């Protein structure tokens, strides 16, 4: 009897260890992903978007046959998912079941023909980057322009990502020149020369950013750069919640690592 109990304990412990070490909990290859504050994951490849719950279960799917491939998804507002199609010049807003809310927003209809980056800038605004005119543009949800800011950093300036903090502070990420900060009105504040940044994400007053050699954080109030982990080799992207760190591996699968609490 005692031996049987010990064997059972060993099997349970082995299973627990495997679950902890398992590199991926969603076996779907994707091009990109993001995560909301409830630890729901959004994976997209070409034109298909899938939403997974925190347990890795597929919840909802979305596919628009008319808009082409998806360029970006912003899930910072879990009840209002932004889906951007650069080639079609469209923004679709989805609810938490990935069902469209109203008609698609046409950038082309508002004479915005060269928008390359789109993100929410708070609950009622959208931040856009125009790669032709080199302007940071803030609009309302009807694409009425609220402000425009010239971004005159040379012809080679080509940001690949736009990130917006909870206080609506905006950062444009250029993998060659670094991070460019703007306030919540879209006015330019400063540049932080951090070349070779793959991806970045605001969390509170800290900006986490991924480079080839590790994940770092920039503590804005302290003006301090801190190494978080080097255990992100060959990562293509990352997202961080207060519970977990998610890494997009070179195989296109998302890995999850619990964040240790001190």
Secondary structure, 3 states (H helix, E strand, C coil): CHHHHHHHHHHHHHHHHHHHHCCCCECCCCCEEEECCCCCEEEEECCEEEEECCCCCEEEEEECCCCCCCCEEECCCCCCEEEEECCCCEEEEECCCCCECCCCEECHHHCCCCEEEEEECCCCCEEEEECCCCEEEEECCCCCEEEEEECCCCCCCCCCEEEECCCCCEEEEECCCEEEEECCCCCEEEEECCCCCCEEEEECCEEEEEECCEEEEEECCCCEEEEEECCCCCCCEEEECCCEEEEECCCCCEEEEECCCC
